[in-house]
Amino acid sequence: MIKYPDFSRSWLGILLPAGLPFIALNLVKLYYASIAIGVSTRWGHLANLIFLMATVSLVGFFRSVRKRHITLSIISIFISIVLIIDILHFRFFAEIASVTELRQAFILGHFGGGVFTLVKLTDLLLLIDIPIIVFSLALPGFAPSSHAMPIPRNTLYLAGYFGVSIFLVSNHFVHSTSNFDDISSAVIAPRLGLLGWHLLDVGFSIQDFIQRGVISHEELDMVVNHFRNETLRWNSSALTNRAIPSGLAKGSNLIVIQVESLQAFVIELTVSGNEVTPNLSRLKRESVYFENFFSQTSIGATSDAEFSVLNSLLPTRRGATVYHHANNEFFALPKLLQEQGYDTLVMVPCTRSVWNQDRMDRKYGFSTRLYSEYFKGNGIDKEVAYDEELYQLALPLIENSRQPFFLFLI
């Protein structure tokens, strides 16, 4: 009588029924997503494989075959959802999604049907495992049995092996990165794969949550000493002897216009003899123009630009400042001008929830905040207003505002 090998007590008992399809299908999805996002590297694919095998090893601790199958199916569907978010987020923001940016992913919903233009037919590859999972769970003859199986003897050893492998991968990454605190998805994903990035990002988010609002005595002393030294340097004779204009515009009205996605090359550019930006070109010739200017925005994009202009601070490197530090108190320009008797107004033709706009504008010190509801009340019922419509609604504000005023337009 032929005795067939009993795989139930080995790691193959987990791998063959559900683990092998789980690894194969998710490797395909991760490979596609890595190429779509531009982080496809051999090291990244190897890291993804190690993370998937470690997942299968851990699931092996379930005694029920059905529980193993269902757990891997849920994880597989979750990976599909995360990769879809990653791709759409990257195509819109040029950045892989992270935990701290999940709230900004809902910004895509404010642009209506335009979001669907980001979707490609090949993206359906990320859903390749769903029909297979439904088929395997729905058909009684194909569904895995629910009887208990002994935990394979070598599962514990393999789980430990893959844990060590993950540690070595992470250790290699840490030693190949010069500044571990400032790393981003663009640095992590090619080295640790998309799965490695998200696992590390979760760790970063937990660390940031625990340490939020906590500053050590060393950090506090460093900040105090910095400003003390800067004050001494400013009061030195080398600087005080210079003719630095101060207070020339005191009491004057201030209008700041933040323009979306404007690049310097279009200023004074002509096409077929016509200027592309005639008003801006004329303004450049009649005012001070800073041509050596570089964007300091991070993933927060529009909100980072507003934050930097109003606070003279750099945005956070990970996540969006308006979400990550929304509980902070700010000494922003509108608040300082309010103390000088200014009327402070902000007008943004989008919903107040986009980029946490209303909450942050309150923090900055704007007394009057006008968003999409104001535009709809004036006959402009759409997600984003044109420049001409924005300025037409801004003119009555300028005429009726208390003097002096500070108007901020986006």
C-alpha positions as MATLAB code, in Angstrom:
seq = 'MIKYPDFSRSWLGILLPAGLPFIALNLVKLYYASIAIGVSTRWGHLANLIFLMATVSLVGFFRSVRKRHITLSIISIFISIVLIIDILHFRFFAEIASVTELRQAFILGHFGGGVFTLVKLTDLLLLIDIPIIVFSLALPGFAPSSHAMPIPRNTLYLAGYFGVSIFLVSNHFVHSTSNFDDISSAVIAPRLGLLGWHLLDVGFSIQDFIQRGVISHEELDMVVNHFRNETLRWNSSALTNRAIPSGLAKGSNLIVIQVESLQAFVIELTVSGNEVTPNLSRLKRESVYFENFFSQTSIGATSDAEFSVLNSLLPTRRGATVYHHANNEFFALPKLLQEQGYDTLVMVPCTRSVWNQDRMDRKYGFSTRLYSEYFKGNGIDKEVAYDEELYQLALPLIENSRQPFFLFLI';
ca = [
       0.000    0.000    0.000;
       1.337    3.380   -1.037;
       1.647    5.907    1.767;
       1.272    9.484    0.662;
       3.127   12.167    2.610;
       1.119   13.900    5.333;
       1.540   17.627    4.774;
      -0.868   18.618    7.540;
       1.925   18.736   10.103;
       4.307   20.750    7.906;
       4.338   24.290    6.568;
       3.152   22.914    3.208;
      -0.123   22.130    4.934;
      -0.675   25.870    5.147;
       1.059   26.837    1.936;
      -0.690   24.576   -0.565;
      -4.435   25.120    0.168;
      -4.486   28.917    0.498;
      -1.003   30.287    1.193;
       0.503   29.684   -2.232;
      -2.384   31.370   -4.148;
      -2.293   34.205   -1.594;
       1.422   34.827   -2.173;
       1.212   34.467   -5.966;
      -1.801   36.753   -6.470;
      -0.533   39.448   -4.131;
       2.933   39.424   -5.689;
       1.269   40.130   -9.035;
      -0.742   43.001   -7.530;
       2.285   44.463   -5.746;
       4.398   44.189   -8.888;
       1.773   46.070  -10.914;
       1.321   48.753   -8.248;
       5.082   49.209   -7.862;
       5.462   49.817  -11.588;
       2.450   52.163  -11.690;
       3.884   54.236   -8.837;
       7.490   54.048  -10.021;
       9.048   52.229   -7.055;
       9.713   48.884   -8.721;
      13.084   47.468   -7.613;
      14.412   43.935   -7.109;
      15.015   44.630   -3.440;
      11.482   45.966   -3.033;
       9.941   42.878   -4.680;
      12.064   40.590   -2.489;
      10.929   42.497    0.617;
       7.278   42.134   -0.472;
       7.768   38.377   -0.884;
       9.288   38.083    2.607;
       6.413   40.046    4.166;
       3.819   37.854    2.381;
       5.529   34.626    3.474;
       5.733   35.921    7.038;
       1.986   36.625    6.902;
       1.267   33.054    5.772;
       3.465   31.726    8.585;
       1.579   33.715   11.217;
      -1.802   32.634    9.831;
      -0.604   29.064   10.279;
      -1.212   29.379   14.006;
      -4.957   29.070   13.319;
      -5.954   25.433   13.817;
      -9.001   25.690   11.525;
      -8.344   25.455    7.785;
     -11.361   27.659    7.099;
     -10.064   30.325    9.478;
      -6.728   30.289    7.688;
      -8.428   30.605    4.312;
     -10.802   33.387    5.395;
      -8.042   35.310    7.173;
      -5.774   35.247    4.115;
      -8.742   36.263    1.933;
      -9.499   39.275    4.136;
      -5.829   40.297    4.152;
      -5.675   39.916    0.368;
      -8.734   42.123   -0.165;
      -7.298   44.671    2.281;
      -4.032   44.745    0.302;
      -6.043   45.366   -2.894;
      -7.846   48.320   -1.293;
      -4.570   49.791   -0.004;
      -2.890   49.460   -3.417;
      -5.841   51.097   -5.190;
      -5.640   54.013   -2.747;
      -1.869   54.162   -3.276;
      -2.172   54.385   -7.057;
      -4.982   56.968   -7.129;
      -3.291   58.986   -4.393;
       0.005   58.924   -6.309;
      -1.611   59.963   -9.597;
      -3.268   62.932   -7.903;
      -0.699   63.997   -5.279;
       2.503   62.414   -6.686;
       2.981   60.688   -3.314;
       2.190   57.247   -1.895;
      -0.587   57.315    0.681;
       0.196   57.094    4.384;
      -1.779   56.797    7.604;
      -1.499   60.516    8.365;
      -2.818   61.325    4.887;
      -5.851   59.054    4.853;
      -8.093   62.026    5.613;
      -6.773   63.941    2.627;
      -7.638   60.986    0.379;
     -11.255   62.096    0.794;
     -10.273   65.298   -1.036;
     -10.571   63.286   -4.238;
     -14.306   63.065   -3.626;
     -14.636   66.844   -3.880;
     -13.626   66.768   -7.533;
     -16.564   64.685   -8.695;
     -16.203   62.739  -11.925;
     -12.676   64.000  -12.417;
     -11.462   61.280  -10.071;
     -12.491   58.593  -12.557;
     -10.031   60.004  -15.084;
      -7.281   58.719  -12.785;
      -8.487   55.124  -13.135;
      -7.038   52.920  -15.886;
      -8.460   49.681  -17.244;
      -5.325   47.825  -16.166;
      -6.072   48.774  -12.549;
      -8.625   45.958  -12.547;
      -5.627   43.671  -12.101;
      -5.662   44.723   -8.438;
      -9.035   42.995   -8.076;
      -7.903   39.727   -9.655;
      -8.166   37.784   -6.394;
     -11.721   38.843   -5.467;
     -13.580   36.539   -7.919;
     -11.282   33.674   -6.930;
     -12.004   34.276   -3.233;
     -15.761   34.533   -3.799;
     -15.715   31.367   -5.891;
     -13.731   29.395   -3.325;
     -15.922   30.481   -0.416;
     -19.293   30.241   -2.194;
     -19.107   26.748   -3.667;
     -19.568   24.052   -1.009;
     -17.513   21.550   -2.922;
     -14.589   23.940   -3.224;
     -14.729   25.616    0.146;
     -12.086   24.498    2.633;
     -13.184   22.287    5.486;
     -13.632   23.812    8.901;
     -12.163   20.943   10.879;
      -9.262   21.653   13.175;
      -5.759   20.804   12.064;
      -2.726   20.555   14.294;
      -0.399   23.513   14.131;
       2.494   22.394   11.898;
       5.563   21.567   13.922;
       7.835   23.842   11.947;
       5.458   26.809   11.682;
       6.960   28.440   14.728;
      10.453   28.053   13.305;
       9.425   29.470    9.928;
       7.600   32.391   11.536;
      10.766   33.143   13.454;
      12.832   32.750   10.284;
      10.751   35.259    8.379;
      10.766   37.571   11.379;
      14.565   37.512   11.298;
      14.452   38.085    7.519;
      12.247   41.146    8.009;
      14.638   42.416   10.663;
      17.618   42.000    8.311;
      15.771   43.768    5.488;
      14.875   46.655    7.805;
      18.389   46.751    9.243;
      19.880   46.964    5.750;
      17.501   49.808    4.965;
      18.335   51.759    8.109;
      22.084   51.519    7.487;
      21.667   52.539    3.824;
      19.731   55.684    4.755;
      21.650   58.728    5.927;
      18.814   60.475    7.792;
      16.272   57.976    9.064;
      14.022   60.607   10.638;
      13.450   62.473    7.379;
      12.753   59.518    5.090;
       9.654   59.435    2.920;
       7.748   56.873    0.883;
       9.950   57.708   -2.108;
      12.948   56.467   -0.105;
      11.351   53.569    1.775;
       9.160   51.905   -0.889;
      11.987   51.069   -3.351;
      13.976   49.456   -0.512;
      11.287   47.809    1.620;
       8.532   47.459   -0.977;
       5.024   48.862   -0.684;
       4.183   46.500    2.173;
       7.318   47.534    4.023;
       6.480   51.204    3.548;
       3.001   50.820    5.006;
       4.200   48.755    7.963;
       6.915   51.288    8.736;
       4.449   54.148    8.213;
       2.103   52.631   10.792;
       5.048   52.515   13.190;
       5.875   56.158   12.451;
       2.252   57.161   13.031;
       2.089   55.381   16.392;
       5.380   56.981   17.425;
       4.213   60.437   16.354;
       0.919   59.991   18.216;
       2.701   59.002   21.418;
       5.254   61.799   21.165;
       2.818   64.475   19.959;
       3.103   67.619   22.040;
       6.141   66.305   23.917;
       9.380   68.264   23.737;
      12.508   67.372   25.645;
      14.513   69.847   27.707;
      17.386   69.469   25.239;
      15.167   70.414   22.292;
      13.701   73.361   24.200;
      17.177   74.620   25.117;
      18.270   74.281   21.491;
      15.356   76.433   20.280;
      15.879   79.074   22.979;
      19.625   79.266   22.279;
      18.997   79.542   18.543;
      16.754   82.580   18.881;
      19.024   84.107   21.513;
      21.977   83.840   19.132;
      19.916   85.194   16.235;
      18.865   88.173   18.350;
      22.482   88.901   19.267;
      23.505   88.594   15.629;
      20.720   90.929   14.533;
      21.688   93.520   17.124;
      25.340   93.421   16.099;
      26.831   96.497   14.492;
      27.314   94.738   11.169;
      23.549   94.508   10.722;
      22.269   97.582   12.511;
      24.425   99.829   10.331;
      22.629   98.613    7.216;
      19.729  100.623    5.833;
      17.027   97.987    6.385;
      13.554   99.382    5.679;
      11.179   98.759    8.574;
       7.550   99.778    9.037;
       7.262  101.430    5.608;
       3.886   99.752    4.928;
       2.517  100.010    8.460;
      -1.270  100.445    8.405;
      -1.537   99.615    4.684;
      -4.006   97.108    3.299;
      -2.567   93.714    2.393;
      -3.815   91.340   -0.320;
      -2.159   87.931   -0.803;
      -3.136   85.766   -3.783;
      -2.037   82.133   -3.708;
      -2.095   80.647   -7.213;
      -2.458   76.938   -7.849;
       0.176   75.110   -9.941;
       1.785   78.240  -11.385;
       5.288   77.790  -12.800;
       7.724   80.601  -13.458;
       8.330   79.843  -17.137;
       4.884   81.132  -18.178;
       5.586   84.620  -16.823;
       6.265   86.895  -19.830;
       5.900   83.906  -22.159;
       4.370   84.739  -25.534;
       2.583   82.353  -27.899;
       1.946   83.619  -31.445;
       2.693   87.133  -30.235;
       0.232   86.957  -27.335;
       1.299   87.033  -23.692;
       0.156   84.061  -21.657;
       0.055   86.029  -18.390;
      -0.285   89.705  -19.399;
      -1.396   90.960  -15.967;
       1.253   89.038  -14.035;
       3.899   90.093  -16.528;
       2.943   93.747  -16.058;
       2.902   93.303  -12.290;
       6.390   91.813  -12.464;
       7.717   94.838  -14.349;
       6.147   97.248  -11.857;
       7.111   95.530   -8.594;
       9.712   93.378   -6.869;
      10.029   89.932   -8.440;
      11.838   87.033   -6.751;
      13.054   84.752   -9.518;
      15.225   82.492   -7.333;
      12.239   81.078   -5.499;
      11.791   77.372   -4.754;
       8.713   75.579   -3.487;
       8.967   74.339    0.099;
       5.685   72.433    0.106;
       5.440   68.783    1.068;
       2.529   66.355    0.655;
       0.161   69.051    1.959;
       0.475   70.920   -1.354;
      -1.987   73.868   -1.241;
      -2.341   73.719    2.533;
       1.448   73.615    2.980;
       1.836   76.758    0.886;
      -0.769   78.610    2.960;
       0.840   77.344    6.176;
       4.349   78.471    5.169;
       3.264   81.909    3.946;
       1.209   82.691    7.035;
       3.538   81.167    9.651;
       7.045   81.516    8.163;
       7.603   77.848    8.982;
       8.378   74.760    6.941;
       5.631   72.111    6.736;
       6.081   68.678    8.241;
       7.971   66.163    6.113;
       5.572   63.294    6.798;
       1.876   63.780    6.200;
      -0.011   67.044    5.883;
       0.641   69.705    8.525;
      -3.013   70.779    8.590;
      -4.018   67.304    9.758;
      -0.940   66.224   11.671;
      -0.643   69.421   13.756;
      -4.217   70.699   13.701;
      -4.303   70.880   17.522;
      -1.326   73.240   17.708;
      -1.589   76.939   18.465;
      -0.140   79.213   15.774;
       1.168   82.780   15.851;
       0.238   83.362   12.238;
       0.181   86.568   10.219;
      -3.627   87.056   10.382;
      -3.569   86.778   14.187;
      -0.687   89.263   14.447;
      -2.420   91.720   12.097;
      -5.652   91.399   14.081;
      -3.743   92.613   17.117;
      -2.797   95.675   15.044;
      -6.440   96.444   14.271;
      -6.707   94.699   10.892;
      -9.831   93.061    9.500;
      -8.692   89.589    8.351;
     -10.497   87.729    5.580;
      -9.875   84.519    3.617;
     -11.725   83.382    0.481;
     -11.314   79.879   -0.949;
     -13.652   78.477   -3.647;
     -13.859   74.968   -2.179;
     -15.659   73.213    0.648;
     -14.495   74.114    4.143;
     -13.482   70.518    4.876;
     -10.867   70.285    2.104;
      -7.380   70.399    3.650;
      -9.053   71.048    7.023;
      -9.493   74.597    5.691;
     -12.015   76.105    8.085;
     -10.421   74.737   11.246;
      -6.934   75.872   10.267;
      -8.093   79.324    9.108;
      -9.646   79.811   12.548;
      -6.327   78.803   14.097;
      -4.452   81.250   11.866;
      -6.689   84.121   12.998;
      -9.008   84.886   10.065;
     -12.147   86.593   11.380;
     -14.066   86.189    8.091;
     -13.870   82.841    6.277;
     -15.665   82.350    2.962;
     -15.840   78.977    1.182;
     -17.999   77.197   -1.409;
     -21.236   78.106    0.428;
     -20.495   81.783   -0.181;
     -19.887   81.159   -3.877;
     -23.078   79.114   -4.223;
     -25.015   81.917   -2.516;
     -23.732   84.241   -5.244;
     -24.746   82.008   -8.162;
     -21.487   80.050   -8.579;
     -22.560   76.472   -7.909;
     -19.542   74.282   -8.754;
     -16.651   72.634   -7.010;
     -13.941   75.100   -8.073;
     -14.512   78.672   -9.278;
     -12.660   80.339  -12.135;
     -10.186   83.131  -11.379;
     -12.487   85.772  -12.818;
     -15.372   84.636  -10.602;
     -13.113   84.638   -7.550;
     -11.931   88.188   -8.152;
     -15.425   89.464   -8.950;
     -16.630   88.281   -5.560;
     -13.501   89.624   -3.869;
     -14.030   93.209   -5.096;
     -17.122   93.891   -2.901;
     -15.190   92.545    0.096;
     -12.379   94.969   -0.577;
     -14.800   97.883   -0.922;
     -16.802   97.053    2.211;
     -14.081   95.795    4.535;
     -13.031   97.722    7.576;
      -9.721   99.525    7.072;
      -7.024   98.356    7.233;
      -7.656   94.801    6.028;
      -5.787   91.631    5.133;
      -7.376   89.567    2.361;
      -6.048   86.112    1.513;
      -7.258   84.490   -1.727;
      -6.581   80.948   -2.961;
];
